[in-house]
Amino acid sequence: MLRVYNVIQSQRFTLNDFMSAPTSFSSFQWPARAEAVPGLGWAGVLPFAIFSVAAIAKVDLFGFDARALLVDYGAVILSFMGGVQWGLTMVRTEQSGIAGQGYAISVLPALLGFAAAQFAPIIALPLLVLGFCGLLAFDLWTVRSGLAPGWYRSLRWQLTAAVVVCLMGAWVL
């Protein structure tokens, strides 16, 4: 990615520049932090907060039950976060014998999110909490193993904590 970024910055576009990109994290130099990632992450938490507050206040949003919207949005984001692990697994396939396990683990959030969306919020919200907490544990393992950048750890802790507070608030109150 950094090589692609440097090529784009220099405005030299040759096929060879893109084909010579590193194929594993062992040769990949992570940037200090992708500048847009924290802002986008917190923007993704905003709907959790809005739906949660509306659910606690027992306010419908545009004719929709806020808790149902929270469950649906949570399922989508949990699936998206599993997709992050799918991408990390694609890169580490060549350097590790655990690629099959990585792919299997990366689809579990989508399956759990889909299952949660089939239940009433009283059941779905704690299922989503379990999914986000379980995925956080796996994400932290990928950082410790050097399979994800170090800055990802702090961001995932913060975002997951905010999401869990929103989900639990709508469930309990």
Secondary structure by P-SEA (a helix, b strand, c coil): caaaaaaaaaccccaaaaaacccccccccccccccaaaaaaaaaaaaaaaaaaaaaaccccccccaaaaaaaaaaaaaaaaaaaaaaaaaaacccccaaaaaaaaaaaaaaaaaaaaacccaaaaaaaaaaaaaaaaaaaaaaaacccccaaaaaaaaaaaaaaaaaaaaaac
